[in-house]
Amino acid sequence: MKANREAIADFLSINRLAVAGVSRNEKKFGRVAFNELRKKGFDVLPINPNAENLDGVTCYKDVISLPSDIDRLLIITPKKETENIVKQAIDKGIKKIWIQQMSDTKESLELAQSNGLDPIQGQCILMWVQPVQGFHHFHRSLKKLFRRL
């Protein structure tokens, strides 16, 4: 599984990505990540089967509904939904997947690997998107200090 700097830099090198698990609730992490990525200049395509749009941005019902040029997917779903999202990504032909820490499951990671994908996992995307601010800056500093970054 990829979780090294090179893989992360490659994932973030294009500022257009889809995010599965964007909540309508402003306090949930999926929505926080959506908002932060947009503030940092990313063109984010939210996936939420229960919303038409968020803050004027069109929501997609599922991965399959995304435009064909999307090749990066961030998964921030409850664990019980992650494997299905990975299946959809495989069917859609998406090759670059980041499974947010706490969303990954053994089954979703095995499915990705068995289909030739090497997802980034075990990392919080907000610790890597520049500029890193607030709590994520502090957390990143701790990881650097203990050589876990």
C-alpha positions as CSV (number, residue, x, y, z in Angstrom):
1,M,0.0,0.0,0.0
2,K,1.2,3.4,-0.8
3,A,1.6,5.9,2.0
4,N,4.9,7.4,1.1
5,R,5.7,11.0,0.2
6,E,6.1,10.2,-3.5
7,A,2.6,8.6,-3.8
8,I,1.0,11.4,-1.8
9,A,2.8,14.1,-3.9
10,D,1.6,12.3,-7.1
11,F,-2.0,12.1,-5.8
12,L,-2.0,15.8,-4.9
13,S,-0.2,17.0,-8.1
14,I,-3.6,17.4,-9.9
15,N,-6.0,19.7,-8.1
16,R,-9.2,18.0,-9.4
17,L,-10.6,15.1,-7.4
18,A,-13.7,13.4,-6.3
19,V,-14.5,12.9,-2.6
20,A,-16.9,10.1,-1.5
21,G,-18.5,10.7,1.8
22,V,-19.1,14.4,1.8
23,S,-21.8,15.0,4.3
24,R,-24.5,17.7,4.3
25,N,-23.6,18.2,8.0
26,E,-20.9,20.9,8.2
27,K,-19.4,19.3,11.3
28,K,-18.7,15.9,9.9
29,F,-15.2,15.2,8.6
30,G,-16.2,14.6,5.0
31,R,-17.7,18.0,4.8
32,V,-14.8,19.6,6.6
33,A,-12.3,18.0,4.2
34,F,-14.5,19.1,1.2
35,N,-14.5,22.7,2.4
36,E,-10.7,22.7,3.2
37,L,-9.7,21.3,-0.1
38,R,-11.8,23.9,-1.9
39,K,-10.3,26.7,0.2
40,K,-6.9,25.4,-0.9
41,G,-7.7,25.6,-4.6
42,F,-8.9,22.1,-5.3
43,D,-11.8,21.5,-7.7
44,V,-13.7,19.0,-5.6
45,L,-16.5,16.8,-7.0
46,P,-18.5,15.7,-3.9
47,I,-20.2,12.3,-3.8
48,N,-23.3,12.1,-1.7
49,P,-26.4,10.1,-2.7
50,N,-28.7,12.3,-0.6
51,A,-27.7,15.7,-1.9
52,E,-28.2,17.5,-5.2
53,N,-25.5,20.1,-4.4
54,L,-23.4,21.5,-1.6
55,D,-22.6,25.2,-1.5
56,G,-23.6,25.4,-5.1
57,V,-21.4,22.5,-6.2
58,T,-23.1,19.7,-8.0
59,C,-23.1,16.4,-6.0
60,Y,-22.8,13.0,-7.7
61,K,-24.9,10.1,-6.4
62,D,-22.1,7.6,-6.8
63,V,-18.6,7.1,-8.3
64,I,-20.1,5.7,-11.5
65,S,-21.9,9.1,-12.2
66,L,-18.6,11.1,-12.1
67,P,-17.3,12.6,-15.3
68,S,-15.0,10.3,-17.2
69,D,-11.9,12.5,-16.8
70,I,-11.8,12.1,-13.0
71,D,-8.8,9.9,-12.0
72,R,-8.4,10.6,-8.3
73,L,-10.8,9.6,-5.6
74,L,-10.6,10.4,-1.9
75,I,-12.8,8.0,0.2
76,I,-14.0,9.4,3.5
77,T,-16.9,7.0,4.2
78,P,-18.0,4.9,7.1
79,K,-16.1,1.6,7.0
80,K,-19.2,-0.3,6.0
81,E,-19.5,1.7,2.8
82,T,-15.8,1.7,1.8
83,E,-15.6,-1.6,0.0
84,N,-18.6,-0.7,-2.3
85,I,-16.9,2.7,-3.1
86,V,-13.7,0.9,-4.0
87,K,-15.8,-1.5,-6.3
88,Q,-17.3,1.5,-8.0
89,A,-13.9,3.1,-8.5
90,I,-12.6,-0.1,-10.1
91,D,-15.6,-0.2,-12.4
92,K,-15.1,3.4,-13.3
93,G,-11.4,2.9,-14.0
94,I,-10.1,5.3,-11.4
95,K,-6.5,4.4,-10.7
96,K,-5.5,6.8,-7.9
97,I,-7.3,6.2,-4.6
98,W,-6.8,7.7,-1.2
99,I,-8.7,5.9,1.6
100,Q,-8.8,8.3,4.5
101,Q,-7.6,6.9,7.8
102,M,-10.4,5.4,9.7
103,S,-12.3,4.6,6.5
104,D,-10.2,1.6,5.4
105,T,-11.0,-2.0,6.0
106,K,-9.1,-5.1,5.3
107,E,-11.6,-6.1,2.6
108,S,-11.5,-2.8,0.8
109,L,-7.7,-2.8,0.8
110,E,-7.5,-6.4,-0.5
111,L,-10.1,-5.6,-3.2
112,A,-8.0,-2.6,-4.3
113,Q,-4.8,-4.6,-4.4
114,S,-6.3,-7.6,-6.2
115,N,-7.4,-5.1,-8.9
116,G,-4.0,-3.6,-9.4
117,L,-4.6,-0.5,-7.3
118,D,-2.2,0.7,-4.6
119,P,-4.3,3.1,-2.5
120,I,-2.8,5.6,-0.1
121,Q,-4.1,4.7,3.3
122,G,-3.5,5.4,7.0
123,Q,-3.0,9.1,6.3
124,C,-5.1,12.2,6.7
125,I,-5.2,14.2,3.5
126,L,-5.4,17.5,5.5
127,M,-2.0,16.8,6.9
128,W,-0.6,16.9,3.4
129,V,-2.4,19.6,1.5
130,Q,-0.5,22.8,1.7
131,P,-0.6,25.0,3.6
132,V,-1.2,22.7,6.6
133,Q,-2.9,24.6,9.3
134,G,-4.5,24.4,12.7
135,F,-4.7,21.0,14.4
136,H,-3.3,19.2,11.3
137,H,-0.2,21.4,11.4
138,F,0.3,20.4,15.1
139,H,-0.3,16.7,14.3
140,R,2.1,16.8,11.3
141,S,4.7,18.4,13.6
142,L,4.4,15.6,16.1
143,K,4.7,13.0,13.4
144,K,7.8,14.7,12.1
145,L,9.3,14.8,15.6
146,F,8.7,11.1,16.1
147,R,9.9,10.3,12.5
148,R,6.5,8.9,11.5
149,L,6.0,11.3,8.6
